[in-house]
Amino acid sequence: MTIGRKIGLVIVALLVSGAAAGGVWVYLYANSGTKPLARAELAITANKLDKAVALCDGYIAENPNDWYGYYVKAKALARQGNYTGARELLKKSAGLDPTQASVALAHAETYSLPASRILSPRADEPGVKEVQDANSDLSQAVKVLRAFKLAPTDKVGKIKIAEAVALAYRTLSVAQMKLADFLAD
């Protein structure tokens, strides 16, 4: 083997080793810190909910004391319609950081969204039981929001919580009007 070939083989070996090391570095960099949660939120937006849950599970396994991993996974579960699972994760998230207004808002949404869908003018006409369930869910949403203790300096959170309470009460009034209609018949 000539000296030129030996040098060429050494260069090729170095390039292959460098590419492999670079690939490992990119993989580790892309899956470190909060990047998996950013990718999970993107997956939620793209309606790739199973992918979002898997990314959150990986993040939670490495960061079990970070409220945000549970919060993002709960958003994915809620989009799947698994409101009970989302509520459990949001309770865990709130336990890790009870000052996050976004967690309280998401928790309340797990009650108000199904109720709003039932009461939507575009939905099929609900029966008495569905309206009663919606009424109960909306009352629970208000209870969740009212129980949340905001930091005195969180003015934006205060506005968002107040807005969500008002919207829940408005939707609750729709449910109560539908119940009154049932009683009138």
N, C-alpha and C positions, 0 to 999 in steps of 0.2 A: 504494500500500500504506500502510495506516494505521500509526501508531506502535505501536499495540497488537499488530498482527500481526507487526511487526518484532521486538518484544520477545518475543513468543511463539515465533517462529522461532529466535531466539537461545537461548532457554531450551531448546527441543527439541534444538537442535544441541549445547548443552552437556550435556544429559542423555544423548544418544546417545554423545558423546565420552567422558563419564564412565563409562558402562556398558561401552564397548569397552575403556577403560583398566583398569577393574575386572576384566573378563574375562581380559585378558592377565595381570594381576597374580595372579589366582586360579590360572590355568593354570601360571604359572611357580612360584608358591608350592607348589602341589600336586605338582609334579614336580621339586622341588629337595631337596637334602640326602638323607637316608635314607628319605624318604617313599615313593619308588618301591619300595624293598625291603620296607617295611611292607606296601604294597599287594600286592607279589609274594607275601609270606608269607600274606596273606589269600587270595590267589588259589590258593595251594597247598592251604590248608585247605578251600577251596570246590571243589577238584579241577579248577580251571581252569588246567591246567598249561602250556598254550601261552601263555596270557596272562602267567603268572608268568615264564616264560622270556623273553618279549619285554620285560617290565619290567626284568628283571635285565640283559638285553643293553644296554638304554638306560643303565642305571646304570653298568655296567662300562665302556661307551664313554666316559663322563664321568669315571669314577673308577677307572682301571685298576690303581691301586696299593692299593686297599682290599680286604682279604681277604673282607669280609662279602658283597660282591656275588657273588663266585665261590661262596661257601658256600651262599647262598640258591639260586642257579641250580643247584648240584649237588643240593640237596634236591629241586628240581622234577624234574630229570632222573632221579633215583633213583626218585621216585614214578611216573615214566613207564616204569620198567623199564630205562632206559639207564644201567646200572651202570658201564660202561666210561667213558662221557662224564662221569659224576658223579665217578669216581675221578680223572680228569685235572684237573677243576676243583678238587677238594679238594687235590690235590697243589700246584696253583698257589696256592690259598688258604693252605695251610700254609707255602709258601715266603715268602709276604708277611708272615705272622705265625705263627711256629712255636709260640707259647705257648697257642694256643686249643685247649682240650680238646674243645670241641664239634666242631671240624674232624676231629680224630682219631676221635672217636666216630662221626661221620657216615661217615668213610672206612671204618671197620671194618664199619659197617652195610651198606655196599655189597657186602660179602662174606657177612655173616651172615644178612641178610634172605632172599636167594634160597635159601640152604641151609636155613633154618628152614622156608620154604614147602615145600621138597621133603620134609622130614622130619616135617611136621605130620601128626598123626593124621587130620586131615580130608582130607588129600591122597590121591590115588590111590597105591597101593603102588608105591614107586619101584623101579627096577631097580638092578642092581649099579653100573652106570656113573653113574647119578644120585647114588647114595649116596657113591661115591668122589669125585665132583665136590663134593658138599656137605662131605665130610670135608676136602678140599683147601681149599675156600673158608673154612671155619671156622678152619683152621690159619692161613690168611692173615690173617683178622680178628684173631686173637690176636697174630700177628707185628706187625701195624700198631699195635695198642694197646701192646704191650710196647716198641716202638721210640720211642713218643712220650715226650718229655722234659718233664715238668711243672715249672712254677715251684715252688720249695719252699713258697711261701706259698699255693698253690692247693689247699686242703684239699678243697673241693667237687669240683674236677676229679679229684683223686686218688681220691675215693670213687666217682665215676661211671666212671672208667676201670677201677678194680678190679671194680666190679659188672659192667661189660661183659665183662671178661676171664672172670669166673666164669660168666656166662651163656653165653659162647661155649664154654667148656670143658664145661659141662653139655650143651649141644646137640651138641658134638663126641662126647660119650660116647654119646648116642643114635645118632649116625651109626655109631660103632664097633660098637655092639650090633647094629645092622641088618646091618653087614658080617659080623659073627660069625654071625648067623642064616643069611646066604647061604652061608657056608662050611660050616655044619652040615648044610645040605640036600644 
